[in-house]
Every structure is written in C-alpha cells, then in structure tokens.
Amino acid sequence: MGDRVRVEITKFDGTPHRGYPAVLLGSDDYGRWLGVLPGTVSDSGIRHERPWVLLVPEDAWWTAMFNPPPQGSEIYCDITTPAEWIADRVLLADLDLDVKRRRESGVVLLVDTDEFDEHRQRFAYPAGLVEQAWAAARYLQRALADGSEPFASVYRQWLDKVVAWAPVDLAADPHDQA
C-alpha cells in the first residue's frame, strides 16, 4: 500500500463537510485510487466498519466510492468541484448531487437534487458550475447504467486490494454507509 492521504471535503462556501484519512493505492488512466480501511473514523466521528475505494479522477467534476458486498450501494458518486492536490491532501467541494448504483437491482439513481437546488441558491453557484455539475451527473447516470469503465470491472482490482489488506466480516450488518 502507498502513502497516507487526507481527504478534505467542504461545501461550496468552504464550510467543512467531511474528512477522513485514506491510503493511496495507485493511479491509472481513470485517476488516483484511494483505499479507506475499516475502523477509519471521519471528522464527524463516524466509524466506518467496512473498507471502500475512492476514485479521484483528474479534472473531473465527480468522485466515485466503490463498496464491497453486502453494501447496498455498489457505487456512490459525489458531484464535486475538480480535485485539488496539495502535498498529501486532496481538497474537494461537494455540490450535493449524487449518483448511485444499487447492488442487487443495478438501478442507477440521481439523488439529492433538492439539496443541490437549495445550496445553488444559498451559495450563489455560478452558472458555469451549475452546468458542469449537471453534465457530470448526466455522464455518471449513463456510465453507471451502460457498463462503462471504470464502473464495470476496473474498480474491483482496487477494491480487492483494500479488502485483502484489511479483512473484515463482510457478511455482517449490511447497513448502507452511502
């Protein structure tokens, strides 16, 4: 496994949203892959019992979290500002829109549109940012539904690394973390 990385996510106005430590697993054409280990405690005090992998693509308006079974959301994507890397930290602003694919049904859902609209007004999102956020959401809806990579199988090699490195009882308590 690689170096420790600090994931720091704010809202558009800069207020902290969530943050947590991760491990840099590697990078490929899709971006940088970060592993989050079981037992990780986020800034909000939430302890994550299962590992997951976070893909942070270069110059994209989204990130993707890949969860092992039996997690209900196989893939959960946050619409964000493009990542800014500063030393061992990655900084993002969460724009509230989310796209997820349910594990059992394969259904792809666009969620939190009401929160996006509320924050668009409260934080005065610029028109270009709104366009980028909706374009990213539409792209992810298509890509998660049609089997595009890295959402079909590429992510599994990264997730397998984290699961093997930090074994947990994946059959226990299937509460959804995302």
HELIX and SHEET records of a PDB file:
HELIX    1   1 THR A  113  ARG A  122  1                                  10    
HELIX    2   2 ALA A  127  ASP A  146  1                                  20    
HELIX    3   3 VAL A  154  TRP A  165  1                                  12    
SHEET    1   A 8 GLU A  84  ILE A  86  0                                        
SHEET    2   A 8 ARG A  89  ARG A 102 -1                                        
SHEET    3   A 8 ARG A   4  THR A  10  1                                        
SHEET    4   A 8 PRO A  16  ASP A  28 -1                                        
SHEET    5   A 8 GLY A  31  VAL A  36 -1                                        
SHEET    6   A 8 TRP A  52  VAL A  56 -1                                        
SHEET    7   A 8 TRP A  62  PHE A  66 -1                                        
SHEET    8   A 8 SER A  73  THR A  80 -1                                        
SHEET    1   B 2 THR A  40  VAL A  41  0                                        
SHEET    2   B 2 ARG A  47  HIS A  48 -1                                        
SHEET    1   C 3 GLU A  84  ILE A  86  0                                        
SHEET    2   C 3 ARG A  89  ARG A 102 -1                                        
SHEET    3   C 3 VAL A 108  VAL A 111 -1                                        
END                                                                             
